[in-house]
Amino acid sequence: MLIAGNWKMFRGPDPVALAGLDAVVCPPFTRLRECVEAGLTTYAQNVHWEAEGAYTGEISAPLLLELGVVGSLVGHSERRQYFGETDETVAKRARAALDAGLRVIACVGETQEQREAGETEDVLRRQLSMLEPHSELVLAYEPVWAIGTGHTATPEMAQDAHAFIKSLLDAPVLYGGSVKPDNAGALLAQPAVDGALVGGASLEVDSFKAICETAARIPS
C-alpha cells in the first residue's frame, strides 16, 4: 500500500515532522533537498525527458538523482490542464525517468464532462496506450472532477476504474482525488486500490499521518 503526498505549489509541512513515515512526499523543487535530508522518500512533481539542454523551467532525471530524489510524478491533471501536457509528452517523461533510474507515478483520469458523456474508459484507454509496463511504474487514477473540489469518487467508482486500468496495464494503481482521513479507509479497502495520491490533506501533518496509519491497517 503506497501513500504519496503531493504538496503542489505549497511550501508544505516541516519534513522533520514526517521523519520515519512510510510514505512518499512530492514537495516543490525548493524543498526537495530538505525532504531528502530528513530521510523522506522524495519524488519530484515533474521531470523532463532530456538529460540536459535548453529547457528553461524544466528539471532532468540526472539532476534529481544527484539530489537524492528517487522518483517523480508525471502527467498530473494540473500539468495537462494548465501547461499543455499531452499523452505523448507524459509517456516521454515517464520513459526517460524510468530509464534513468527514477521511479514514476503516472497520472491518468477523466474530466466531469468526459464522465457524463460515458467516455471514461475511452479516455483511460487512450492515456494508458502511451505507457509501457515497467517494474518501477505506478499509476494514479485521479478523476479530474474530484481534485481539489471536495468531491470524491465513491469506493465503487474507484474500484471499477482501477480494475479497468489494471486490465490494460499491469501496475499498481493509486487513487487520487480529495482523499482525506475520513474517506481513506473505504477507498483503500477496495481490492483494486493499491494506495493513494493525496493532495491537500498531505499539507497538514496530522491528516497525512492519519491516512498513512489507515493504509497500514489494511491487509495487503
N, C-alpha and C positions, 0 to 999 in steps of 0.2 A: 504494500500500500504506500504510494508516493504522494506526499503533500508538498506543493510548491507555492510559495508566496510571491506574487508579482506586485512590486511596490510602485510600478508605473513611474510617473514623474512627480513622485513624492519623496521626501527625504527618508521617511520610514523610521522604524524604531531603532533603539540602540542595539547593535549587533551583539554586544556582550550579554544583553538580557536574554538573547536567544541561544547562547552558547550551550552545546550539548543536545540541542533539539534535533530529532531525526526528521529533517525536512530540508527542502531546497529553498533558497531565497534568491530572488531576481531583483536586485536593487538598481537604482540609476547608476550610470557609469562612474559618477563621482564617489560612490561608496563601495565599489567593488573590492578595492584593496582592504578597506576596513572590515568588510564581511569575511574575506579570506583570512585575514589575520586573527579574527575572532574564532576561527575554526569551523565556520559555517560552510555547508555545501553550496557554493555560489555559482549561479548562472547569470549570464548577461541577458538583456531583454531583446537583443538583436545582434546579428553578425553578418558581415558581408561575405560574398562568395570568392573574392580575390584575396590573396595573401597580403598584398600591399598594392599601392597605386594612388592615383589622383582621384580619390573618392571622398571628398570633404564631408565630414559629419558622420562617416561610417567607421566601423571597427572590424578588424580581421580576427580570424581564429588564432593565428600565432600570437598576436598582441594580447589576446585574452588569456591564452595558455601561459604566457610569460608572467602574468599577474597571479596565476594560481587559480583562475576561473576554470571550472571543469565542464561547463555546458552553456547552452543558450536556448532561449525561446526563439522561434521563428514563426512568422505568419500570423501573429496575434491580430484579431479582428480590427483593432485600432490602427495597426500598421496598414492593413488592407484598406480601411475606410479613409484614413487621413493622409496616407503617404503613398498611395498608388501601388501598394504591394499586390502582386498577381500570383496565381497558382504557379506560374513558371519561375518567378523570382523566389518564391518561398522554397520551391524544390531546389533551386540552385544554392540558396543559403544553407539548406539542410544538408545537401550532399557535400558541400565544401567543408562545413563544420564537422560532420561525421568523419570525412576523410582525413581531416587534420587531427582528430583525436578528441574532439569535444562530444559530449552527449547533447542530444537535441530533444526539445519538446516542441513539436509542430502542431499548430492550432488549426482547427477546421470548425465550420459551423455555418448555419443559415441565418438569414435575417428574418424579421417578422413577416415581411411581405412574401418571402420565399416559402416560409412555413404555411402561411394562409393559402398560398397558391398550390399547395401539395407538392412542392419542389424539393423538400428537404433531402430525400435520398438522391435525387439528381445532383444537387449541389455537393453533397458529401462525396458522391462517386467521382465527380469532376475534380474536386480538390485532392482526393486521395490518389487519383490516377497518376499524378505527377510525382508522387513519393515512392521511394524504393525501400523494401524491408532492410532493416539493419539492427543488430543486437543492442545498439545504444540509442535507438529511436523510440521515443514515447510520443503518443498523440494526445491532444487535449481537445475534447469536444466542448466548444463554447458557443451555445446558441446566442447569436449577436443580440437578440432581443432581451436577453437575461443578464447582460453585462452592465453593471453599474446602474441598473434600473430598479433593483429591488425585486424584480420578477425572477422566479426560479423555475426551471423545468421540473415537473413532478418527477418523483423517483421512477415512475413507469415510463415517462417520456425519455428520461436519461437512459434507462435500461434498453429501451428499444433502439435509440440512436447508437449507443455503444455496441450493442450486438450487431447492428448493421455495419458499423465501421470495422469491427473485427472480422466480419465475413469478407471484407475487401482487402484488409491489410493486417497481417499478424503482428500486433504490437500492443503493449499496454495502453489503455485509454483513460485519461483523467477527465473528470467533469469540471468545467469552469463556467461560472455564471451565477453571481450573487450567493456563493457558498458562505454560510455563517454557522456559528456554533449550534444554533437551534435547528438547522436543517441538514447539517453534515451527516448525522447518523443515518437518516433514512436514505440519503443519496449514496453514501459509501457502502451501505449494506446490500446494494444491488449487485448481483453476481458478475455483471459485465463492467462494473465501475472499479477501476484499479487505483483510484486516488482522486485528488482534487487540485485544480489550479485556482488558488484563492487570490482575489483582488483586494478590495477594501478591508476585509476582515484580517488581512495579513499585516496591516499597518499598526495594529494595536496588539501588544504582546500577549495579553491575556486571552483575547479571542483567537489568535493564531495558535497559541498553545492548546487551547481547548479543542480546536479542530484536530490538531495532531494527536491529542490524547484520545479523542473519539476514534480516529483511524487505527490507533494502536490496539484498541479493544475489539476490533472486528476481526474475526478469524480469517486467515489467509486461505 
